[in-house]
Amino acid sequence: MRISVVFPTRFCRTPDGRVWTQGPNDSDFFKRYLQIFDEVNVISRVSDVGSLNGEWRRVDDKRISVFGTPMYVGPLQYLKVRKQVNKALFNAIAEDDAVILRSPDIQCVTVARNMRRKERPFGLEVIGDPYGSFAPGAITHPLRPIFRHLNTYQLKSLCQQAVAVTYVTESALQERYPPAVNAFATHYSSIRMGDDAYEDVPIRNYSKGFPLKLVFVGGFSQIYKGAHILIEALQICLEAGLDLSLTMIGGGKHEVDIKTLANDIGIADKVQFLGSLPGPVAVRSHLDKADIFVLPSFQEGLPRALIEAMARGLPSIATAVGGIPELLPEEDMVTPGNAEELSEKICEVVNNPERMVKMSARNIKVSCNYRDTVLTERRNQLYRYLMGETEKWMLNKK
């Protein structure tokens, strides 16, 4: 049986028909579905390009195909191509496909509507929280409150319609977006964490007063990762006399704004911007050079970057949003949007080398809950259940 996966990520297609990504969702990611299904049909926005610059990885493979829908970015562009998108989605899924929606994503709402008309079962992978994504301070769009209400309502509705639902959190997203009473429900992260992602023991020896390097990993396509809050907090720490520098990994339209902020407040020489890196190995190399990971997000599902940093033994500070309280204890978290509080927490941690060693050891231990071997069986249970429900529907249809 083939599975069609409605996917929120944007891909690029070269003239030879091959599909590519600079993000983590390459062919290796989609092979998780092939443990149960024979083929994978990835349904996602695709833009045609003449050539590629930088490091790209293939998405399509022998048993992985990509059905491209028209490209758009944001709700206003979507409205302009909505009819073309809906037509493409109607043709993307075969009658004998199993279907999984990765949401929040507007295309998932359209597909679910088509599935509901046929009383056809589908699975749902909840990978984010629109209530948090559109929270005050997370984006600056004038229609933010409307987007927040509409997208939250839509995701709640999808969770009630799906026959099988999984969440990237253990409990946080489930509370806001509960599954239907009779649905198969589980949880697993989207992260890929093989043995090479881990440090077996903490590798850093911390001493008070030594120069320390902070590291941030997150996209700059929106402001909800809180990069500007981290820049402001770093300035406060430097003014307090701490010897700190910051490496920022990630790309997006707001990267220029963050660079401008660092320059305007006079700390540009303390901040290194690396842009998007080609894969997890490249990111790990910079995590291993750092001393503390900081993620001051306004919202999260379960942040992959934080788990990856924890697996490298990095003491980590983050905001108490989404699934982060499932990863970090209360004493390692702060309130979103508060640069002063974040700077105080950074000072508190860097001035206590013994605490940093304990944080490192604890983070490695917690991150082991997200090893591939732990998550794979949960995924496969959901995939088997969805396959069974799809087969029942096909028999009843005949």
VEXBAGU-406752 format. One line per field, with one value per residue (C-alpha): x, y, z. Coordinates in steps of 0.5 Angstrom, whole numbers, plus 500, padded with zeros to 3 digits. Layout:
N
X	X_...
Y	Y_...
Z	Z_...
This chain:
398
X	500_502_502_501_504_501_507_508_515_517_522_525_525_531_530_531_525_529_526_531_531_536_532_532_526_530_529_532_527_521_524_521_514_517_518_510_508_511_511_511_508_510_505_508_509_515_518_522_529_534_540_541_547_550_548_542_539_535_528_525_528_526_520_519_515_514_507_508_503_503_508_506_508_503_496_495_499_495_489_491_493_487_484_490_492_485_485_492_490_484_489_494_492_490_483_488_493_493_493_497_497_502_499_498_498_492_493_491_485_483_485_481_475_475_477_471_466_468_468_475_480_486_492_494_501_501_508_506_502_498_495_503_505_500_501_502_510_511_509_507_502_496_491_495_489_484_490_491_483_482_488_487_480_482_487_482_477_483_484_477_476_483_482_490_493_500_503_511_510_508_502_503_499_494_491_490_488_485_484_477_475_475_482_489_493_500_506_513_518_520_527_532_537_542_548_552_548_550_555_556_558_559_565_566_570_567_571_568_570_573_570_564_560_553_549_542_539_533_530_529_523_519_521_517_524_526_533_532_531_537_541_538_540_547_548_545_550_556_555_555_562_561_566_561_560_554_554_547_545_539_537_531_528_529_536_538_534_537_544_542_540_546_550_545_546_554_555_556_563_560_555_557_552_553_546_543_548_547_545_546_553_555_550_553_560_558_554_561_565_559_558_551_545_539_533_528_522_515_512_514_512_518_524_529_534_534_534_540_544_542_544_551_551_550_547_541_536_530_523_517_513_510_513_520_517_518_525_528_527_523_530_533_527_525_519_518_519_523_531_532_530_534_540_539_538_545_549_546_548_555_557_556_560_558_551_553_556_550_546_550_549_542_541_544_540_533_535_536_528_528_533_531_530_525_521_521_516_511_511_510_504_501_502_500_493_492_494_488_483_485_484_477_475_477_473_467_467_467
Y	500_507_513_520_525_532_536_543_544_548_544_546_542_542_541_534_533_531_535_538_541_545_543_536_533_529_522_519_523_520_513_512_511_505_501_499_502_500_507_514_520_527_532_539_546_546_551_550_553_553_551_550_554_551_545_541_534_530_529_524_517_510_509_516_521_528_531_538_543_551_555_560_563_566_566_572_569_562_566_568_561_557_554_552_549_545_542_540_537_533_530_528_522_516_512_506_511_511_519_522_530_534_540_545_547_550_544_539_543_542_535_533_536_532_526_527_527_520_518_516_515_519_520_526_528_535_538_545_550_555_558_559_561_567_569_577_578_572_575_582_581_586_580_576_575_572_568_565_564_561_556_554_552_548_544_542_540_536_532_530_528_523_516_516_522_523_529_531_533_528_532_539_539_534_538_544_539_533_527_524_519_513_515_511_517_517_521_521_527_528_528_523_521_516_514_519_525_523_524_519_523_531_533_540_543_549_554_561_567_564_566_562_561_561_558_559_555_557_560_567_567_569_573_567_564_570_572_579_578_574_579_584_579_578_586_586_580_584_590_586_584_577_575_572_571_568_564_564_558_559_563_567_574_577_575_582_585_581_583_590_590_587_593_598_596_596_588_586_584_579_575_571_569_563_562_556_550_544_538_536_534_541_544_539_541_548_545_542_548_552_552_554_553_558_558_564_562_565_558_551_544_540_544_539_544_544_536_536_541_537_530_534_535_542_546_549_555_556_559_555_554_548_542_545_544_536_537_542_543_549_552_552_556_563_567_569_576_578_580_582_575_571_575_574_566_566_570_565_559_561_564_556_551_546_547_547_540_537_541_537_530_531_534_528_523_526_527_519_519_521_516_513_506_509_513_508_503_508_511_504_502_508_507_500_502_507_502_497_503_504_497_497_503_500_493_497_502_495
Z	500_498_504_502_506_506_508_510_508_501_496_490_483_478_471_471_475_482_488_493_500_505_511_515_511_506_503_509_513_509_509_516_513_508_515_514_507_500_497_500_496_499_497_498_495_490_486_480_479_474_479_486_490_496_500_498_499_495_497_492_492_489_493_495_490_491_488_488_489_487_491_496_502_507_507_503_497_499_497_490_488_492_487_483_490_491_484_485_492_489_484_489_493_490_492_495_499_506_508_513_514_518_521_522_515_511_505_511_512_504_504_510_508_501_506_510_504_502_510_509_514_515_520_523_526_530_529_532_536_532_538_540_533_533_540_541_540_536_529_527_522_523_522_527_532_526_524_531_532_525_525_533_531_525_528_534_528_525_531_532_525_525_526_529_532_534_537_538_545_551_554_552_545_547_552_547_541_544_539_538_544_539_536_536_540_541_541_538_536_528_530_528_533_531_536_532_535_542_547_552_558_559_555_558_564_566_570_573_569_563_556_554_548_547_541_538_533_529_523_522_517_523_530_534_536_540_537_538_545_546_543_548_553_551_551_558_560_557_561_567_565_563_558_553_545_541_535_531_526_522_516_514_512_519_519_517_522_528_525_525_532_534_530_533_540_539_540_533_534_539_535_529_524_520_516_515_515_510_515_523_522_521_526_531_530_532_538_540_540_544_552_553_548_549_545_547_543_544_542_540_539_541_539_535_536_543_544_539_543_550_546_545_553_552_558_556_557_554_555_558_552_548_550_553_560_558_557_562_569_571_574_567_564_563_561_553_551_557_556_563_566_560_562_569_568_563_569_574_570_567_574_577_574_578_576_569_569_572_567_562_565_566_559_556_560_558_550_550_551_543_540_534_537_542_537_531_535_537_529_527_531_528_521_522_525_520_514_518_518_510_508_512_508_502_503_505_499_495
